[in-house]
Amino acid sequence: MAKSRPRTENTFMKKILIIGIGAGNPDYITMQAVKALNRTDVFFLMDKGQSKDKLIDLRREICQTYIDAGHAYRFVEADCPERVRGEIDYTAAVQDLNRDKQQTFERMINEQMADGEVGAFLAWGDPALYDSTIRILQAILASGSCTFEFEVIPGITSVQALAAQHKVPLNRIGRSIEITTGRRLAAGQVGDADTLVVMLDAEDSYRSVADQQMDIYWGAYLGTPDEILISGKVAEVADEIERVRKAARQANGWIMDTYLLRKP
């Protein structure tokens, strides 16, 4: 039997790490992520405006906490492009946003990294769930505008954090789970799964199932000091969730929430 060869890396090529940093609690960082942080020379931070400074501050705190004192690293910040909102085609708007991000990423990698250096994007939650960094880096490589290797380090998602904080399992025995968006829930575009995990809901779409006797486990700012948790029958707690969600968004300038719906 032929022996497999150990993987070798080109020490002269730029390397990009996409590091999942979890859903808000610095303790969610995995040992694999800690090792990746200590390999990194430059961290790319995407500034989303003053209202979301806490997200940048958390990334800096994670680096300060877990990177060894003798390891030199630096931060490079860039303004994060904004998605066009309103009555437009959502998919097209996201594609336009990712093209704008691609140009920003290309510029940072080309101008802020030397050959042989390691750069990193710190992805909220897990890079594989509702995050476009992997797709953007693949698009850059496909365009040929710059050359690098990249690696993905998984993280704890808001879905896992939500279940943990509410002390509930994600699934019931032998039953299915569907992860969907608020937009699809409101449009009725969901399957027959026993449990629905809903993300990216800007319109309180849980109200669309208030008549189905579903239980809801809702959480915002999971893993952070601002964490909020509400649970109960949708029909009974929908008003409370909407009120608390609106107040939190006004107070912080943004909100990041997730919820689980379970059929009776």
PyMOL commands that set and color helices and strands:
alter all, ss='L'
color gray80, all
select helices_A, chain A and resi 26-28+31-37+50-66+90-112+133-143+158-166+182-186+205-212+234-252
alter helices_A, ss='H'
color red, helices_A
select strands_A, chain A and resi 15-20+42-47+74-79+118-123+149-153+177-181+195-199+215-220+228-233+257-262
alter strands_A, ss='S'
color yellow, strands_A
deselect
rebuild
show_as cartoon
